[in-house]
Amino acid sequence: MLASYQCYKFTFFYFSHQEGGYSVSMKAPDKIKHFRVEFSDGKFKIGPRNFSSVEDLIEHYKRAPIFTDKAGNKMFLVKPFEEGS
């Protein structure tokens, strides 16, 4: 049976040392996962997908898994990471 983890906290931040570089970081059960997001041609790109805004990207990965591990466990973005949590 595949598990769908839906309790992950995430944050979206700018990599200041690299122009146009962003990252979605997610607190997973055993570690922090980072997903590179490129910004070019007015689009946010993560893997093969393109989004017109950060909000569109986040909303998409609330409904579709941003990552599936080898065991089939799916990881979704659920709520933003809050300072101190």
C-alpha positions in Angstrom: 0.0 0.0 0.0 1.4 3.4 -1.0 1.5 6.1 1.7 0.8 9.7 0.9 2.6 11.9 3.4 0.7 15.2 3.7 2.1 16.8 6.7 5.2 18.3 5.3 6.2 21.9 6.0 7.9 23.8 3.2 9.5 27.1 2.4 10.3 28.9 -0.8 13.4 31.1 -0.8 15.7 32.9 -3.1 19.4 31.8 -3.5 21.1 35.1 -3.4 24.4 33.8 -4.6 23.0 32.6 -7.9 21.0 34.9 -10.2 17.6 33.4 -11.0 18.0 30.5 -8.6 15.3 29.5 -6.2 14.6 26.5 -4.1 11.7 24.8 -2.4 12.8 23.1 0.8 10.7 20.6 2.5 10.9 18.9 5.9 10.6 15.2 5.3 10.5 12.4 7.9 14.3 11.8 7.9 15.8 14.9 6.3 15.3 18.2 4.6 14.6 17.9 0.8 15.6 20.7 -1.5 14.2 21.2 -5.0 15.8 23.6 -7.4 13.6 26.1 -9.2 14.8 28.1 -12.1 13.4 31.4 -13.2 13.7 32.2 -16.9 11.5 33.6 -19.6 9.1 34.8 -17.0 8.4 31.3 -15.7 9.3 29.3 -12.6 10.6 25.9 -13.7 10.9 22.8 -11.6 11.8 19.6 -13.5 9.8 19.5 -16.7 7.0 21.8 -15.4 6.6 25.6 -15.9 4.5 27.9 -13.7 3.7 31.5 -14.2 3.9 32.3 -10.5 5.3 30.9 -7.2 1.7 30.6 -6.0 0.8 28.4 -9.1 3.8 26.2 -8.4 2.9 25.8 -4.7 -0.7 25.1 -5.4 0.2 22.5 -8.0 2.4 20.6 -5.6 -0.2 20.7 -2.9 -2.3 18.5 -5.2 0.4 16.5 -7.0 3.5 15.0 -5.4 6.7 17.0 -5.6 8.6 13.8 -4.9 7.9 10.1 -4.7 10.5 7.9 -3.0 11.6 4.3 -4.0 9.0 2.8 -1.7 6.2 4.8 -3.4 5.7 7.3 -0.6 4.5 10.6 -2.1 5.4 14.0 -0.7 3.2 17.0 -1.1 3.5 20.6 -0.1 1.0 21.2 2.6 1.7 24.3 4.7 4.5 26.9 4.8 7.2 26.5 7.3 6.8 29.0 10.1 9.8 30.5 12.0 10.4 28.6 15.2 8.4 25.5 14.2 
